[in-house]
Amino acid sequence: MILGTVQFPTRYGGLGEGVKRGLAWLAERDLNALEPGRYEIDGDKIFVKVSEVMTKAPAEALFEAHRRYIDIHITLSGEEWFGHAILNSNQDLTTPHLEEVTPYDEAKDVAFYKGDGVYMQAPPGHFVLFMPEDAHKPSVYFKDPGLIKKLVLKVLI
């Protein structure tokens, strides 16, 4: 997991050309003006999903993990917390701290888990980057539920 800022996209070029291109695309736009929907940067290789969702209590949400994509989350409005837990490096992506609830779905590139993790917020103008070993629980709250507007940059590994 990496906490970074969209303001300096070239600093993350070491994570691959896709991450660099995706962050540069974000840096060139007024992110708050993006309407909900999908924005293709390079087809299914690099794209952005903008959505408006209600946050959930941490106990009501599951951790998710992806094998083919890096997820880069940015909260555009509202208050969003993220859960994080490291998966083991073995191929079945299991860990003693997380219990698999929904097995990996290759078509959707996601598996779901329940268990313990740590929680954090990203400051305005920052992103949270999750690699495949980073199980993450987005869209949670700790005070009150609320509507958030967020984007997720998906980068094919």
Backbone as CSV, one residue per row, in Angstrom:
resi,resn,N_x,N_y,N_z,CA_x,CA_y,CA_z,C_x,C_y,C_z
1,MET,0.845,-1.169,0.000,0.000,0.000,0.000,0.892,1.235,0.000
2,ILE,0.490,2.220,-0.774,1.230,3.469,-0.856,0.245,4.621,-0.699
3,LEU,0.594,5.563,0.151,-0.158,6.806,0.253,0.648,7.847,-0.507
4,GLY,0.042,8.463,-1.511,0.760,9.438,-2.334,-0.128,10.590,-2.731
5,THR,0.427,11.462,-3.554,-0.317,12.631,-4.015,-0.348,12.679,-5.536
6,VAL,-1.491,13.049,-6.054,-1.681,13.158,-7.495,-0.853,14.316,-8.064
7,GLN,-0.488,15.244,-7.222,0.229,16.439,-7.665,1.569,16.122,-8.326
8,PHE,2.197,15.000,-7.962,3.511,14.648,-8.495,3.487,13.244,-9.109
9,PRO,2.783,13.064,-10.226,2.614,11.713,-10.780,3.910,11.056,-11.232
10,THR,4.906,11.823,-11.632,6.138,11.214,-12.142,6.940,10.533,-11.037
11,ARG,6.683,10.865,-9.790,7.404,10.235,-8.680,7.096,8.748,-8.557
12,TYR,6.015,8.308,-9.161,5.594,6.922,-9.024,5.854,6.121,-10.306
13,GLY,6.690,6.661,-11.196,7.005,5.992,-12.454,7.671,4.651,-12.269
14,GLY,8.339,4.455,-11.156,8.984,3.175,-10.880,7.993,2.040,-10.679
15,LEU,6.732,2.361,-10.512,5.704,1.336,-10.353,5.168,0.855,-11.697
16,GLY,5.721,1.373,-12.769,5.315,0.928,-14.095,4.722,2.044,-14.929
17,GLU,4.778,1.850,-16.218,4.281,2.847,-17.159,2.787,3.073,-16.998
18,GLY,2.028,2.021,-16.686,0.583,2.169,-16.515,0.225,3.078,-15.358
19,VAL,0.906,2.902,-14.222,0.664,3.762,-13.055,1.041,5.192,-13.404
20,LYS,2.176,5.363,-14.048,2.642,6.698,-14.426,1.636,7.389,-15.357
21,ARG,1.171,6.669,-16.375,0.199,7.246,-17.320,-1.122,7.565,-16.645
22,GLY,-1.593,6.656,-15.802,-2.862,6.868,-15.128,-2.819,8.061,-14.190
23,LEU,-1.754,8.174,-13.409,-1.634,9.307,-12.493,-1.452,10.624,-13.250
24,ALA,-0.740,10.585,-14.368,-0.590,11.795,-15.185,-1.955,12.230,-15.730
25,TRP,-2.763,11.269,-16.155,-4.114,11.577,-16.657,-4.922,12.268,-15.557
26,LEU,-4.838,11.741,-14.336,-5.565,12.343,-13.223,-5.065,13.752,-12.919
27,ALA,-3.747,13.929,-12.959,-3.142,15.229,-12.621,-3.542,16.322,-13.610
28,GLU,-3.923,15.940,-14.818,-4.276,16.907,-15.864,-5.744,17.320,-15.813
29,ARG,-6.518,16.783,-14.882,-7.957,17.031,-14.858,-8.431,17.611,-13.541
30,ASP,-9.595,18.251,-13.624,-10.306,18.667,-12.427,-11.115,17.444,-11.988
31,LEU,-10.604,16.696,-11.030,-11.223,15.433,-10.644,-12.617,15.618,-10.077
32,ASN,-12.857,16.734,-9.405,-14.180,16.988,-8.843,-15.235,17.206,-9.917
33,ALA,-14.821,17.560,-11.111,-15.769,17.798,-12.205,-16.155,16.501,-12.929
34,LEU,-15.456,15.402,-12.654,-15.773,14.130,-13.312,-17.111,13.605,-12.819
35,GLU,-17.963,13.240,-13.743,-19.262,12.657,-13.415,-19.096,11.158,-13.172
36,PRO,-19.997,10.552,-12.400,-19.923,9.104,-12.220,-19.923,8.378,-13.559
37,GLY,-19.102,7.353,-13.646,-18.988,6.561,-14.859,-17.575,6.042,-15.036
38,ARG,-17.352,5.460,-16.194,-16.054,4.878,-16.530,-15.369,5.748,-17.576
39,TYR,-14.073,5.990,-17.357,-13.253,6.788,-18.265,-12.064,5.934,-18.692
40,GLU,-11.992,5.630,-19.984,-10.894,4.798,-20.479,-9.691,5.660,-20.820
41,ILE,-8.545,5.229,-20.331,-7.282,5.869,-20.663,-6.562,5.029,-21.702
42,ASP,-6.576,3.709,-21.505,-6.008,2.757,-22.461,-6.827,1.470,-22.396
43,GLY,-8.091,1.580,-22.821,-8.985,0.421,-22.835,-9.105,-0.228,-21.473
44,ASP,-8.990,-1.558,-21.432,-9.054,-2.292,-20.173,-7.721,-2.320,-19.440
45,LYS,-6.683,-1.728,-20.019,-5.367,-1.708,-19.370,-5.281,-0.625,-18.295
46,ILE,-5.864,0.545,-18.579,-5.854,1.665,-17.641,-7.197,2.380,-17.778
47,PHE,-7.957,2.428,-16.689,-9.232,3.134,-16.729,-9.587,3.642,-15.341
48,VAL,-10.553,4.553,-15.300,-10.994,5.176,-14.067,-12.493,4.921,-13.909
49,LYS,-12.892,4.583,-12.696,-14.303,4.474,-12.343,-14.607,5.545,-11.311
50,VAL,-15.579,6.391,-11.606,-16.040,7.411,-10.662,-17.413,6.966,-10.175
51,SER,-17.602,7.006,-8.850,-18.883,6.558,-8.304,-19.265,7.378,-7.083
52,GLU,-20.544,7.316,-6.769,-21.073,7.887,-5.543,-21.676,6.731,-4.765
53,VAL,-21.212,6.529,-3.535,-21.664,5.409,-2.720,-21.853,5.852,-1.277
54,MET,-22.693,5.135,-0.557,-22.865,5.344,0.884,-21.805,4.522,1.604
55,THR,-21.191,5.125,2.601,-20.208,4.399,3.383,-20.905,3.419,4.315
56,LYS,-20.151,2.383,4.724,-20.657,1.341,5.605,-19.832,1.310,6.883
57,ALA,-20.395,0.722,7.910,-19.628,0.464,9.125,-18.568,-0.586,8.794
58,PRO,-17.395,-0.510,9.402,-16.345,-1.489,9.101,-16.806,-2.942,9.241
59,ALA,-17.653,-3.229,10.226,-18.122,-4.600,10.429,-19.050,-5.081,9.315
60,GLU,-19.628,-4.152,8.553,-20.559,-4.510,7.479,-19.866,-4.693,6.132
61,ALA,-18.616,-4.289,6.030,-17.898,-4.340,4.755,-16.880,-5.484,4.760
62,LEU,-16.531,-5.949,3.577,-15.533,-6.999,3.416,-14.256,-6.425,2.818
63,PHE,-13.151,-7.093,3.094,-11.907,-6.787,2.395,-12.002,-7.372,0.993
64,GLU,-11.365,-6.716,0.036,-11.295,-7.232,-1.326,-9.834,-7.249,-1.757
65,ALA,-9.526,-8.126,-2.692,-8.167,-8.181,-3.241,-8.258,-8.554,-4.713
66,HIS,-7.337,-8.022,-5.481,-7.300,-8.230,-6.927,-5.960,-8.850,-7.313
67,ARG,-5.941,-9.613,-8.367,-4.698,-10.237,-8.828,-4.152,-9.583,-10.087
68,ARG,-5.035,-9.045,-10.922,-4.592,-8.513,-12.220,-4.464,-7.003,-12.260
69,TYR,-5.062,-6.288,-11.310,-5.055,-4.831,-11.345,-4.507,-4.232,-10.056
70,ILE,-3.844,-3.115,-10.210,-3.519,-2.233,-9.093,-4.708,-1.292,-8.959
71,ASP,-5.142,-1.050,-7.736,-6.230,-0.102,-7.463,-5.636,1.158,-6.856
72,ILE,-6.038,2.308,-7.375,-5.635,3.594,-6.805,-6.920,4.357,-6.481
73,HIS,-7.186,4.539,-5.175,-8.427,5.155,-4.705,-8.193,6.608,-4.322
74,ILE,-9.140,7.469,-4.723,-9.127,8.880,-4.334,-10.539,9.246,-3.891
75,THR,-10.657,9.771,-2.674,-11.935,10.270,-2.178,-12.090,11.706,-2.655
76,LEU,-13.126,11.971,-3.431,-13.348,13.311,-3.979,-14.201,14.181,-3.059
77,SER,-15.182,13.584,-2.392,-15.992,14.342,-1.431,-16.547,13.382,-0.395
78,GLY,-16.820,13.916,0.776,-17.293,13.103,1.875,-16.123,12.532,2.666
79,GLU,-16.456,11.713,3.656,-15.436,11.118,4.523,-15.378,9.616,4.297
80,GLU,-14.225,9.137,3.861,-14.027,7.718,3.587,-12.814,7.215,4.350
81,TRP,-12.979,6.053,4.955,-11.880,5.345,5.593,-11.590,4.095,4.778
82,PHE,-10.361,3.622,4.875,-9.926,2.413,4.174,-9.372,1.418,5.186
83,GLY,-9.807,0.166,5.073,-9.185,-0.906,5.820,-8.069,-1.498,4.986
84,HIS,-7.042,-2.032,5.644,-5.908,-2.618,4.935,-5.396,-3.822,5.707
85,ALA,-5.093,-4.895,4.986,-4.473,-6.088,5.559,-3.608,-6.722,4.474
86,ILE,-2.446,-7.201,4.852,-1.523,-7.827,3.899,-1.908,-9.281,3.685
87,LEU,-1.932,-9.695,2.431,-2.135,-11.099,2.091,-0.776,-11.788,2.024
88,ASN,-0.772,-13.081,2.257,0.468,-13.832,2.088,0.896,-13.785,0.635
89,SER,2.168,-14.034,0.389,2.692,-13.952,-0.977,2.431,-15.217,-1.786
90,ASN,1.833,-16.259,-1.180,1.565,-17.464,-1.963,0.431,-17.219,-2.955
91,GLN,0.315,-18.073,-3.918,-0.611,-17.834,-5.033,-2.083,-17.870,-4.631
92,ASP,-2.441,-18.591,-3.567,-3.868,-18.658,-3.237,-4.343,-17.432,-2.469
93,LEU,-3.438,-16.488,-2.188,-3.789,-15.217,-1.560,-4.582,-15.396,-0.266
94,THR,-4.071,-16.260,0.626,-4.706,-16.411,1.927,-3.763,-15.898,3.006
95,THR,-4.320,-15.596,4.144,-3.531,-15.115,5.259,-4.188,-15.556,6.558
96,PRO,-3.415,-15.781,7.622,-4.035,-16.177,8.886,-4.970,-15.111,9.455
97,HIS,-4.825,-13.860,9.055,-5.637,-12.779,9.603,-6.944,-12.564,8.843
98,LEU,-7.033,-13.121,7.668,-8.239,-12.952,6.857,-8.799,-14.321,6.481
99,GLU,-10.118,-14.397,6.468,-10.797,-15.616,6.061,-11.506,-15.350,4.736
100,GLU,-11.245,-16.186,3.757,-11.875,-16.002,2.449,-13.373,-16.248,2.569
101,VAL,-14.144,-15.285,2.074,-15.601,-15.374,2.091,-16.110,-15.732,0.700
102,THR,-15.536,-15.097,-0.317,-15.891,-15.361,-1.708,-14.603,-15.665,-2.460
103,PRO,-14.471,-16.871,-3.032,-13.240,-17.212,-3.748,-12.976,-16.260,-4.919
104,TYR,-11.728,-16.243,-5.341,-11.321,-15.370,-6.437,-12.156,-15.658,-7.679
105,ASP,-12.711,-14.606,-8.259,-13.473,-14.655,-9.507,-12.597,-14.031,-10.578
106,GLU,-12.087,-14.852,-11.474,-11.160,-14.354,-12.491,-11.811,-13.323,-13.409
107,ALA,-13.070,-13.520,-13.758,-13.752,-12.582,-14.650,-13.887,-11.198,-14.015
108,LYS,-14.117,-11.151,-12.698,-14.273,-9.873,-11.998,-12.982,-9.416,-11.325
109,ASP,-11.965,-10.269,-11.321,-10.673,-9.998,-10.683,-10.849,-9.551,-9.239
110,VAL,-11.551,-10.377,-8.463,-11.740,-10.011,-7.053,-12.020,-11.257,-6.211
111,ALA,-11.501,-11.245,-5.003,-11.864,-12.191,-3.949,-12.226,-11.343,-2.732
112,PHE,-13.102,-11.868,-1.873,-13.531,-11.131,-0.696,-13.160,-11.897,0.573
113,TYR,-12.821,-11.124,1.622,-12.344,-11.690,2.875,-12.983,-10.958,4.057
114,LYS,-13.024,-11.653,5.198,-13.373,-10.987,6.450,-12.216,-11.206,7.413
115,GLY,-12.085,-10.279,8.350,-11.002,-10.382,9.315,-10.571,-9.011,9.789
116,ASP,-9.395,-8.973,10.371,-8.882,-7.755,10.981,-7.900,-7.032,10.069
117,GLY,-7.833,-5.746,10.251,-6.881,-4.915,9.518,-6.684,-3.605,10.258
118,VAL,-5.969,-2.706,9.624,-5.782,-1.360,10.153,-6.595,-0.404,9.284
119,TYR,-6.923,0.764,9.841,-7.761,1.714,9.106,-7.076,3.067,9.027
120,MET,-7.342,3.759,7.937,-6.735,5.065,7.703,-7.605,5.874,6.761
121,GLN,-7.334,7.169,6.707,-7.940,8.065,5.728,-6.819,8.621,4.871
122,ALA,-7.166,8.984,3.649,-6.220,9.685,2.778,-6.570,11.170,2.824
123,PRO,-5.605,12.039,3.080,-5.892,13.479,3.092,-6.395,13.950,1.719
124,PRO,-7.111,15.074,1.656,-7.545,15.611,0.360,-6.344,15.771,-0.577
125,GLY,-6.550,15.410,-1.845,-5.484,15.521,-2.843,-4.537,14.341,-2.868
126,HIS,-4.790,13.336,-2.024,-3.927,12.162,-1.955,-4.666,10.928,-2.467
127,PHE,-3.893,9.902,-2.755,-4.458,8.628,-3.168,-3.908,7.527,-2.279
128,VAL,-4.615,6.390,-2.304,-4.134,5.173,-1.667,-4.021,4.136,-2.772
129,LEU,-2.803,3.614,-2.962,-2.531,2.623,-4.002,-2.443,1.259,-3.348
130,PHE,-3.232,0.320,-3.866,-3.254,-1.040,-3.346,-2.730,-2.004,-4.401
131,MET,-1.685,-2.740,-4.042,-1.114,-3.781,-4.890,-1.901,-5.079,-4.656
132,PRO,-1.656,-6.134,-5.460,-2.401,-7.387,-5.266,-2.270,-7.998,-3.872
133,GLU,-1.163,-7.777,-3.195,-1.010,-8.331,-1.841,-1.713,-7.495,-0.772
134,ASP,-2.300,-6.381,-1.170,-2.981,-5.481,-0.246,-4.493,-5.710,-0.277
135,ALA,-4.996,-6.496,0.685,-6.450,-6.591,0.816,-6.926,-5.244,1.350
136,HIS,-8.000,-4.746,0.796,-8.470,-3.424,1.196,-9.984,-3.405,1.331
137,LYS,-10.422,-2.553,2.249,-11.838,-2.394,2.548,-12.162,-0.914,2.347
138,PRO,-12.608,-0.538,1.145,-12.924,0.872,0.887,-14.321,1.236,1.368
139,SER,-14.585,2.533,1.375,-15.933,3.067,1.603,-16.504,2.732,2.976
140,VAL,-15.674,2.855,4.009,-16.182,2.637,5.355,-16.156,3.946,6.149
141,TYR,-16.908,3.968,7.257,-16.956,5.150,8.119,-16.672,4.743,9.557
142,PHE,-16.335,5.718,10.376,-16.159,5.490,11.801,-17.061,6.373,12.643
143,LYS,-17.538,7.491,12.115,-18.444,8.360,12.862,-19.872,8.112,12.400
144,ASP,-20.193,8.600,11.219,-21.542,8.497,10.690,-21.483,8.066,9.233
145,PRO,-22.478,7.308,8.775,-22.515,6.975,7.346,-22.754,8.238,6.534
146,GLY,-22.298,8.207,5.305,-22.497,9.361,4.443,-22.232,9.018,2.996
147,LEU,-22.707,9.886,2.145,-22.485,9.734,0.711,-21.085,10.249,0.376
148,ILE,-20.337,9.456,-0.354,-19.026,9.894,-0.827,-18.994,9.825,-2.343
149,LYS,-18.173,10.675,-2.909,-17.851,10.594,-4.334,-16.386,10.207,-4.385
150,LYS,-16.086,9.184,-5.158,-14.719,8.688,-5.201,-14.376,8.219,-6.602
151,LEU,-13.093,8.038,-6.822,-12.658,7.429,-8.064,-11.672,6.339,-7.757
152,VAL,-11.643,5.356,-8.647,-10.674,4.278,-8.570,-10.007,4.188,-9.937
153,LEU,-8.696,4.374,-9.933,-7.881,4.184,-11.126,-7.449,2.726,-11.124
154,LYS,-7.779,1.987,-12.190,-7.428,0.578,-12.315,-6.315,0.457,-13.346
155,VAL,-5.206,-0.186,-12.939,-4.047,-0.339,-13.819,-3.700,-1.823,-13.913
156,LEU,-3.753,-2.360,-15.123,-3.425,-3.756,-15.360,-1.940,-3.991,-15.078
157,ILE,-1.655,-5.032,-14.336,-0.252,-5.358,-14.006,0.385,-6.049,-15.201
